[in-house]
Amino acid sequence: MKKLLIFSLVGFFAQLMDGALGMGFGLSSSTILLAYGMAPAVASASIHLSQIATTAASGFSHYKFGNVDKRLVLTLALPGGISAFAGAALLSWIPGDLIRPYISIFLLGLGVYVVIRFLLMNRVKPLQTEKRPFRRRFLFPLGFLGGFLDAVGGGGWGPVNTPVLLSSKGILPRKVIGTVDTSEFIVTLSATAGFLLFLGWEELSWLLVLAFVIGGVIAAPLAAWLVKKLPPLVLGVAAGGFIILTNSRTLLTYATWSEQIIIVIYSLLLAGYAAAVIFSVRKYIQRHRHPHTETRLKKAQF
């Protein structure tokens, strides 16, 4: 009973993070399960099976709150579903941690770009006023890569798709998060089918799956509501900062430095993340407190 409660709380906070920032359920959950000594394939399979319920609840909640771009969902999810099935088959044969550091470097760079773009965005012009439709030749490879890494790494759909879409113009942050979370349902189904086919039912931890489902389903509507209410500036900085923290932590696990140095580095990153979020909140408040003054200052520059 104690383990059920603990994993339910883990599922709650993982889904709260995932639903509000567009990533985090798989990465945070797999980190905990691997720390418990669970095999990567079993951990990923258990997480994906529980995510069938949590992603369904999250997608429905985001849809109800108007956080979903319906045109993008299937365009991302179909190639993602195909590659997730292939990734599940591959992980049943080889360890998935081999490619994580290289992907983390790429995602870390995207996270830095996202934070800088939102902190330095135009003060007068509303965010994302320019509508630029995404092309399929851009979305298909993105969904394919995200689905494969999601199955192989125990979590990757959000960390791959969310920062890339956030770094593109033409879509609000809450729409990015809601669309990524909704499309993840199809990817999760495909990955789960692959794991069940190649790994089997016997290896799964059913207590773990039940606990994650309970916590995740409870958190899904709350996370969707938070995305609807949070301003784009704050949400973009929070999401970008989380990308930096998550992938920095992954890269630091491969470092040969002493534990004290790693703790100092990660503490500085946490402090920088908190400072960036606080700065974004203050900037948002100042902008809405003096909108006419900022407009006059902008006009005076021309």
N, C-alpha and C positions, 0 to 999 in steps of 0.2 A: 504493500500500500504506500509505503514511504517513497519507493522508487517511482511509482505511478504519479504521485504528487510532484516529485522533483522534475520528471520529464514533461509533465503537463505544464509546469511553469516555464520550462525551457521552450516548449512549443508555443506558449502564449507570447513570450517576449520575442522569440524568433519571428513569428508571424506578424507581430506588431511592427517590428523593424522592417520586415519584408514588404508589408502592405503599405507602410508609410514612406519608405525610401526606395522601393522597387527592387530590393535585393536583400539578402541576408539569411533567409531561412535555411537554405542548404548549407551555406558556408559556416554559419554559427552552429548549426546542429551537427554537421559532420565533424567539426573541430572537437566538440564535446564527446561524440561517440568514439572517435579515434583515440581520444585521451583515455577513454574507458577500456581501450584495448580491442575494440571491435575491428574486424577486417574491413578494408575500404569498400569492397564489393557489397558486403552485408550491410554496412552503414548506409551506403548510397541507396541500396534497394529498399531498406526500411524507411528512409527519409522520403523517397519518391512514392512509396505506397501510401504513406500518411499524407503526402501533399496532394493526392487525388482529392481528398476532402477539403483540405485547407485552400488549395488554389481555386476549387469550385466556389467555396464560400467567399474568397477574396475577390474573384472575378465578378460574381454576382453583386457584391457590395459596391465595387468600383463602378459597375454599370449603372446601378441605381443612383449613385451620387454624381453621375455624368463625367466620370474620369477616364472613359474609354474612347479611343479613336477606332471605330469599328472597321474602317478600311485597312488598318495596319495589322489587326489581330491575326487573320488567316495568312496574310502575306509573310509574317514572321513565323507563325506557328507551324505551317506545313513543312518547310525545310528543316525547322528545328525538331519536329517530331521524327522525321526520317533519320537525322543524324543522332538523335538521342537513343533510338533503338540500336543503331550501330555502335554507339558508345557503350551502351549497357552490355552488348555482346563482347566488346573488346575488354571491358573491365573485368569480366568473368574469367579472363585468361591472364591479364597482366596488371600490375599495380598502377593506379592512376596518378600517384603523386609525382611521377617523373616529369610531367610537362607543366606542373603548377608554377614553378618559379619564373618561367619564360612568359607565361600569360600574365602573371602578377606584375611584371615590369611594364608590360603594355598597358594594363589597366591602371597602374599607378600614375603613368603619364597622362592618361585620360582624366583621372580624378583631379590632378593638379590643374589641367586645362579647364575643367568644369567649374572649379572653385574660383579661379581667376576670372573667367568669363562672367560669372554671376556677380562677383564683387565689383567688377569694373564696368558693368553694363551701363548703357545710357540712362541717365536719371530722368529725362523728360519723356522720351519715347517709350511707350509701354512695351514690356517684354513680349517678344514673339508676335509682333504685329504683322510681320512679313510671312505670308503663307507660301511655303515651298513644299510641294508634295514629294515624298520619298519615292525613289525609283526602285523597281523590282531588282535590277542588277546590283543595287546597293543592299536591299533588305534580305534577299535570298542568301547570300554568303554570310551575312550577319546572323541570321536565324540558324543557319546550318552550323556555324562555329559555336554559337551559344548553346544549342541543343546537345552537341557532342561533348562540350566541356561540362555541361550540367550533369550528364550521365557519368562521365569519367571521373570528375572531381567531387561529386557529391553535392555540387551547387555551382552554378555558373551562368544560368540563364539570365538572371538579373544583373550580376556584375559585368557581363559582356554587353547586353543590349541596353541597359539603362544609361551608362555613361556615354555610349556612342550616340544614342538618340538625344540625350540631354545636350551634347556638344553640337548638335545640329539645330539650325534655325527653323522655325515654322511650327513648333508644337510646344504647348505649355508643359512644365514639369509634372503637374498632376496628371496630365494626359499620357505622358511618357510612362509614369509609374503604373497607372491603371491599365494601360494597354499591355505593358510587359507582364504584369501580374495575371491578367486575363488570358493571354496567349500561352502562359506557362502551363495551363491546365492540359492542353493538348500534348505539349512536350512531356509532361509528367506521365500521362497515360502511355505514351510510346515507350518511355524509358522503363516504366514499371513492367510493361508487357515483355520487354527484352530481358529484364532481370528474372522474371518468373519463368521465362522459357529456357534461359541458359543457366540460371543459378538454382532454380527450384524453390518451392514453398517452404521446405523444411528449414532452410537457413535463416529465415526472417525472424525478427524479434517482435512478436505480436503485442506484447505488453508495451514496448516502445512505440509501436505504430499507434495503438489506442491512446496513449498518453499525448503524443504529438497532435493527434486529431482533435482531442478534447481541448487542449490549450490553443491550437491554431484556429479552430472554428470560432471560439469565443472572441479571439483577438481580431479577426478579419473585418467585421463591420466597424470597429473602433478605428482601425488603421485607415480604412477608406474614408471615414469622416474627417480624420486628421488631415489627409491629403487635400480634401475639399476646402478646409478652413485655413491651412497654412499659406502664407503669401509665397509666390513663385521665387522671389529673391532668397528668402530664408530656406525654402525647401531645396532649391538648387545647391546652395552652399552646404546644407546638411547632407545631402546625398553625395556630393562630390567629396566632402571631407570623410564620409564613411568609406568611400571607395579607397581613399588614400590610407586610412587606418587599417582596413581589412588586408590590403595587399602588402602594406609595409610589414604587418605582423607575419604574413606568410614568408616574405623575403628574409626577415630577421631570424626565422627558425633555421635558415640555411647558413647563417653567418657563423664564423668561427670565433667571434669576440666573446669576452667574458659576460656572464649573466648581468653583472652590474652595469656594463656599458649598454647592453641591450635594453635594460630597464630605464636607464637615463634617456636613451633615444626615443623609446616609446612614450615616456612621460612627456617629453618635449612635443611629440606629435599630438598627444592628447590635449596638451595645453594650447597648442596652435589651433587645433580643431575647435575647442571651446571659444577661443578668442575670435575665430572667423565667424562662428555662428552668432556670437554676441554682437560683433560688428555689423553683420547683416541685419540683425533685428533693429539695431539703432539706426542704421541707414534707412530701413523701411519706415520706421517711425518718423524720422526727420523728413523724408520725402512726402509723406502724407500730411505732415503738420504744416509744411511750407511749400506746397506745390506751385503756387503762383510766383514765388520768389525765384525758384529754380528755373521756371520757364523764362522769366525776364533775364536771368543771368545767361541762359543759353542763347537767347536772341541777341544779347549784347555782344556775344562773341563773333557775330557775323557782320 
